[in-house]
């Protein structure tokens, strides 16, 4: 961690009574910083706004938040910025205190060093045994409860595969442990629905908007493993690492082709 702020003040000390610490009662955004600018900031703040409304957490003043984020990201060493908004401090018990003041936590990090080969020639992925619970009330949100992802990512310790696919309790592919999934089947772009569970990623949202504007809308579908096995191309998206083509999933090989490169072109449009 390079630096950390709490409610605009340099600090790393979060109250032990904060509901984010006590119950995971909050939301977070993990942002890529390029040349001192937060990439797709409007999409991150839009998702945060939706999440606060869904969880009935008072939304922090966005102008104040934008100023704090700009100050935090201006250092050239920063490659990743993480923002957490919790419901704030509270007493014991699940019932929220209506007078609680939300906590804003911002931390910056150096950019992760992923091998360039992963973006060029693809990564290997596996299917996780851990399933995602279906909970429409929380679907799409990047809330602080990530134990399902922690359990899934704990299933292997080797350097390869690089990512794991997570299914819901109905056997549908939803996402990776840290990514969204896209597949191209018979030239049709598709991505799993995230209205039952999973995270609606900002890069996923931006890419879908970009493709629709180009006249090739992405279909949100119930994606089952048997359909993914027939795909011509599969790739993963994440706000930090960008777009990774999938070259192999559970032993099934995929081509790294034009669709992947088109998705990666979107990243050039952003930066």
PECORSUL-V140173 format. One record per residue. N is the residue number from 0. SS is DSSP state (a for helix, b for strand, c for the rest). NEAR is the number of other ideal C-beta (glycine too) atoms within 10 Angstrom. Layout:
BEGIN
n:N ss:SS near:NEAR
n:N ss:SS near:NEAR
END
This chain:
BEGIN
n:0 ss:c near:9
n:1 ss:c near:14
n:2 ss:b near:16
n:3 ss:b near:17
n:4 ss:b near:19
n:5 ss:b near:18
n:6 ss:c near:15
n:7 ss:c near:14
n:8 ss:b near:9
n:9 ss:b near:8
n:10 ss:c near:11
n:11 ss:c near:11
n:12 ss:c near:7
n:13 ss:c near:16
n:14 ss:c near:15
n:15 ss:c near:8
n:16 ss:c near:13
n:17 ss:b near:22
n:18 ss:a near:24
n:19 ss:a near:24
n:20 ss:a near:16
n:21 ss:a near:18
n:22 ss:a near:16
n:23 ss:c near:14
n:24 ss:c near:21
n:25 ss:b near:25
n:26 ss:b near:25
n:27 ss:b near:18
n:28 ss:b near:22
n:29 ss:b near:17
n:30 ss:b near:26
n:31 ss:b near:25
n:32 ss:b near:24
n:33 ss:b near:15
n:34 ss:c near:9
n:35 ss:c near:11
n:36 ss:b near:14
n:37 ss:b near:22
n:38 ss:c near:22
n:39 ss:c near:17
n:40 ss:a near:19
n:41 ss:a near:11
n:42 ss:a near:20
n:43 ss:a near:21
n:44 ss:a near:21
n:45 ss:a near:13
n:46 ss:a near:21
n:47 ss:a near:22
n:48 ss:a near:14
n:49 ss:a near:16
n:50 ss:a near:22
n:51 ss:a near:19
n:52 ss:a near:10
n:53 ss:a near:15
n:54 ss:a near:17
n:55 ss:c near:9
n:56 ss:c near:22
n:57 ss:c near:13
n:58 ss:c near:15
n:59 ss:c near:20
n:60 ss:c near:11
n:61 ss:a near:12
n:62 ss:a near:8
n:63 ss:a near:12
n:64 ss:a near:19
n:65 ss:a near:14
n:66 ss:a near:12
n:67 ss:a near:19
n:68 ss:a near:24
n:69 ss:a near:13
n:70 ss:a near:13
n:71 ss:a near:23
n:72 ss:a near:24
n:73 ss:c near:13
n:74 ss:c near:13
n:75 ss:c near:9
n:76 ss:c near:11
n:77 ss:c near:20
n:78 ss:c near:19
n:79 ss:b near:18
n:80 ss:b near:24
n:81 ss:b near:17
n:82 ss:b near:23
n:83 ss:b near:19
n:84 ss:b near:25
n:85 ss:b near:26
n:86 ss:c near:24
n:87 ss:c near:23
n:88 ss:b near:19
n:89 ss:c near:20
n:90 ss:c near:10
n:91 ss:c near:7
n:92 ss:c near:9
n:93 ss:c near:9
n:94 ss:c near:8
n:95 ss:c near:16
n:96 ss:c near:13
n:97 ss:c near:7
n:98 ss:c near:7
n:99 ss:c near:19
n:100 ss:c near:12
n:101 ss:c near:20
n:102 ss:b near:21
n:103 ss:b near:21
n:104 ss:b near:20
n:105 ss:b near:22
n:106 ss:b near:17
n:107 ss:b near:22
n:108 ss:b near:17
n:109 ss:c near:11
n:110 ss:c near:14
n:111 ss:c near:10
n:112 ss:c near:7
n:113 ss:c near:14
n:114 ss:c near:10
n:115 ss:a near:8
n:116 ss:a near:9
n:117 ss:a near:18
n:118 ss:a near:19
n:119 ss:a near:12
n:120 ss:a near:12
n:121 ss:c near:23
n:122 ss:b near:24
n:123 ss:b near:17
n:124 ss:b near:26
n:125 ss:b near:17
n:126 ss:b near:16
n:127 ss:c near:22
n:128 ss:c near:11
n:129 ss:c near:17
n:130 ss:c near:18
n:131 ss:b near:22
n:132 ss:c near:10
n:133 ss:c near:16
n:134 ss:c near:12
n:135 ss:c near:9
n:136 ss:c near:7
n:137 ss:c near:18
n:138 ss:c near:19
n:139 ss:b near:20
n:140 ss:c near:22
n:141 ss:c near:20
n:142 ss:b near:17
n:143 ss:c near:17
n:144 ss:c near:14
n:145 ss:c near:16
n:146 ss:a near:9
n:147 ss:a near:17
n:148 ss:a near:19
n:149 ss:a near:11
n:150 ss:a near:15
n:151 ss:a near:23
n:152 ss:a near:18
n:153 ss:c near:11
n:154 ss:c near:13
n:155 ss:c near:12
n:156 ss:c near:6
n:157 ss:c near:6
n:158 ss:c near:7
n:159 ss:c near:10
n:160 ss:c near:17
n:161 ss:c near:21
n:162 ss:b near:24
n:163 ss:b near:22
n:164 ss:b near:26
n:165 ss:b near:26
n:166 ss:b near:21
n:167 ss:b near:21
n:168 ss:c near:11
n:169 ss:c near:13
n:170 ss:c near:11
n:171 ss:b near:21
n:172 ss:b near:22
n:173 ss:b near:24
n:174 ss:b near:27
n:175 ss:b near:27
n:176 ss:c near:20
n:177 ss:c near:20
n:178 ss:c near:27
n:179 ss:b near:25
n:180 ss:b near:26
n:181 ss:b near:27
n:182 ss:b near:26
n:183 ss:b near:22
n:184 ss:b near:18
n:185 ss:c near:7
n:186 ss:c near:10
n:187 ss:b near:14
n:188 ss:b near:19
n:189 ss:b near:19
n:190 ss:b near:21
n:191 ss:b near:27
n:192 ss:c near:19
n:193 ss:c near:19
n:194 ss:c near:12
n:195 ss:c near:20
n:196 ss:c near:24
n:197 ss:c near:26
n:198 ss:b near:22
n:199 ss:c near:21
n:200 ss:c near:26
n:201 ss:a near:26
n:202 ss:a near:25
n:203 ss:a near:26
n:204 ss:a near:17
n:205 ss:a near:20
n:206 ss:a near:25
n:207 ss:a near:21
n:208 ss:a near:14
n:209 ss:a near:17
n:210 ss:a near:18
n:211 ss:a near:11
n:212 ss:a near:9
n:213 ss:c near:10
n:214 ss:c near:6
n:215 ss:c near:13
n:216 ss:c near:13
n:217 ss:c near:20
n:218 ss:b near:13
n:219 ss:b near:15
n:220 ss:b near:16
n:221 ss:c near:15
n:222 ss:b near:23
n:223 ss:b near:14
n:224 ss:a near:15
n:225 ss:a near:8
n:226 ss:a near:15
n:227 ss:a near:22
n:228 ss:c near:14
n:229 ss:c near:10
n:230 ss:c near:22
n:231 ss:c near:15
n:232 ss:b near:23
n:233 ss:b near:27
n:234 ss:b near:27
n:235 ss:b near:28
n:236 ss:b near:26
n:237 ss:b near:19
n:238 ss:c near:23
n:239 ss:c near:20
n:240 ss:c near:20
n:241 ss:b near:20
n:242 ss:b near:21
n:243 ss:b near:27
n:244 ss:b near:24
n:245 ss:b near:29
n:246 ss:b near:17
n:247 ss:b near:16
n:248 ss:b near:23
n:249 ss:c near:13
n:250 ss:c near:7
n:251 ss:b near:15
n:252 ss:b near:10
n:253 ss:c near:22
n:254 ss:c near:16
n:255 ss:c near:18
n:256 ss:c near:13
n:257 ss:a near:12
n:258 ss:a near:22
n:259 ss:a near:23
n:260 ss:a near:13
n:261 ss:a near:18
n:262 ss:a near:25
n:263 ss:a near:16
n:264 ss:a near:11
n:265 ss:a near:18
n:266 ss:a near:18
n:267 ss:a near:7
n:268 ss:a near:9
n:269 ss:a near:15
n:270 ss:c near:10
END
